[in-house]
C-alpha cells in the first residue's frame, strides 16, 4: 500500500487528514533532518590532526545530568599509561608492554585510528 504513493504524496495525505505518518528516511536525510538538528543529534568539533569532524550527539537528554559530546576522541595511546598504572602495572612493565607492541603508547607518528 505504501508503495502506491511517493513520499511527498503521503506527506500531503498526512497534512490533509492529520494522521500519524512519518517517512522512513535514508541516513543522509535523517542526519540532516530538522529533528536531528533541533535535538543536536549531530555535533561538530575540532579533532586534533583531523580538523573539524561530525559526531553523533547525546541520544538521551537529561536536564540534571546532561551529557557532553564536546571533547575530541583521545589520540591512539593517549591514556594507555594512566589506565595500566591504575590496573597496577609499574613503569618498567609499562615500558616493556609498549616497546613490545602489546600496548599502544602515545606516538608522534601515529595517525588515524589504528597503528599497523
N, C-alpha and C positions, 0 to 999 in steps of 0.2 A: 504494500500500500504506500509506503513512504517513497518508493522509487517512482511513483506516479507523478510527483511534483518536484520541482527544483527547490533548493534551499530557500531562495527568495520567495517562491510561491508559498511555501509553508510558513515563512515569516509573515507574509501578508495575511494568510489564513489565521494565524495566531492573533495578529493585531485586530482583525475583523471580529473574531469570535472570543477573544480574551481567554484563550485556553493555555494550558501549561505545556508549551512545546519549545524545546531548545535544540539547536542544531548540534550535530556531532562535528567537532572541529578537528582539523588536522593539527599537527604540532605547531607549525608556524602561526596558524590562525589563533590557536589557544594562547600562545606566548605573547601575541600582540593584541589580544582582546582587551576591551575596556575593563572587564572584571579583573583580569590579571594585573593590569596597570593600576587600577584603583586599590587593590589589595596588596600592592608592592610584592607581587609574587616573583618578579624578575628584578634583580638589582644589578647595578654596575659598580665595580670598584677597581682600584688600581692594584694589579698583581705585579710584584717585582719581577723584572726581566721579561714580562709578557705585555705590559701596558694595561689598558682597560679591558676587563673581562665581564661577561654577563653570567650571573649565577642565579639559581633559584633562591627566592627569599624564604622567609619563615612560613611554613604552611599553616601553622596554628597561631592565632593571635591571642595573647593573654594580656589583660590590662595591668595586672600587678607584677607580672614577671615576663616582660616582653623579651623575645629572642633578639639576637643581634647578628645579622648577616653582613656586617660592615668591615670585617677583617679579611685580609687575603689568606689563602691557604698557606701553610708553612712550606718552606723550601725543603727539598729532599734532605733528610738527615738533620734538620734544624733542631729537633728535640730529642734525638737519639740518646745523647749523653745524659740528659736530665731524666729521661724515662728509665734508662738502665741503671742509673745511680739510685733512683727511687726503688728499683727492684733488688738492690743490694750488691750490684757489681762494683768493684773498686776500679781505680783509674787504670791500673795495669791490665785488668781484664777487658776494660772498655777499649783501650788502645789495641789490644790483641784482636778483639772482635771486629773492629773497624778495619784494621790492616788486613785481616784475612778475608774481608768482604762478607762476613757473616752478618754484619750490621752496617747500615749506611751512615756514614758521618757526613757532616756538612762539608760540601765540596765546592770549590770555586768553579770547577769546570763542569759541574753537573747542570744540565739544562733540561727543561721539561719535567715530566712526572717520574720518569724512571731512568736509572743508570743501567748501561749494558755491561 
